[in-house]
Amino acid sequence: MIHEVIVTTVNKDKKVHIAPMGVKFLQTDSKKLVQISPFKPSQTLNNILETKIATVNFIDNVKVFSGIVTGEKKDWELEIFDDKCAPHLQNTNTHMNVKAIEDHDDPVRPRIICEVINEQIHRPFLGFNRAQFSVIELAVLSTRLGRIDDNKIRDEMKYLKIGIDKTAGKNEKEAWEWIEKKINIYFENND
Ligand SMILES: Cc1cc2nc3c(=O)[nH]c(=O)nc-3n(C[C@H](O)[C@H](O)[C@H](O)COP(=O)(O)O)c2cc1C
């Protein structure tokens, strides 16, 4: 199972980087392990290799995903649990501070295996929402423009919009509009 999350990392000068990523929990008897798989090149990858730490934010505010992939809002309020950990997002539901323990290099998509060293729940999970799902799907598509057929993107956008029209709140609508704008600009420039 892949969890769509926000990963916060720092470089050796403590400069923070925030990026959406898909992570997997790995089954072990003793340790709680999380696998992060950034494509090359990636600031997230560089930072983890440099400092060996990251923080995984499980968050239902989809504007964070949308804001980052569109560039509409890349900076989000951060909080520090501990000096030795990467900061977490102030508005996250749950965060896990992790430490990289294995690096499986790959020319395309290395896998970084991390051990969870701290875990905190900040706010409750309030159930599934179709509009949030739509925003996440469209956010992923928007990072693959030019690699996925334009007509497939148009079709998927039309389908995903149903979830927005039926179930979105103000936050999800705005998150959707940011990505819609990014995709439309891409279409206009590539017609
Ligand atoms: C929901 C979601 C999941 C993503 N998962 C990954 C991932 O697992 N690996 C990856 O490299 N990029 C992933 N991306 C794309 C990155 O967030 C985006 O390309 C970003 O720029 C990563 O590069 P960076 O670390 O240099 O910022 C995902 C994007 C979204 C919206």
The ligand as a Gaussian input file, in Angstrom:
#p B3LYP/6-31G(d) Opt

LIG

0 1
 C        0.624000      12.645000      -4.442000
 C        2.003000      12.762000      -5.027000
 C        2.915000      11.732000      -4.837000
 C        4.212000      11.832000      -5.353000
 N        5.097000      10.822000      -5.123000
 C        6.371000      10.946000      -5.553000
 C        7.339000       9.948000      -5.245000
 O        7.066000       8.947000      -4.581000
 N        8.601000      10.148000      -5.696000
 C        8.956000      11.281000      -6.410000
 O       10.119000      11.432000      -6.756000
 N        8.047000      12.206000      -6.718000
 C        6.788000      12.090000      -6.306000
 N        5.870000      13.054000      -6.610000
 C        6.313000      14.238000      -7.400000
 C        7.150000      15.147000      -6.543000
 O        6.483000      15.659000      -5.423000
 C        7.668000      16.345000      -7.341000
 O        8.140000      15.925000      -8.581000
 C        8.767000      17.026000      -6.595000
 O        9.238000      18.051000      -7.379000
 C        9.891000      16.097000      -6.138000
 O       11.146000      16.606000      -6.336000
 P       11.939000      17.445000      -5.227000
 O       12.276000      16.557000      -4.067000
 O       13.155000      17.918000      -5.967000
 O       11.024000      18.580000      -4.843000
 C        4.583000      12.976000      -6.102000
 C        3.651000      14.015000      -6.296000
 C        2.374000      13.899000      -5.772000
 C        1.405000      15.019000      -6.000000

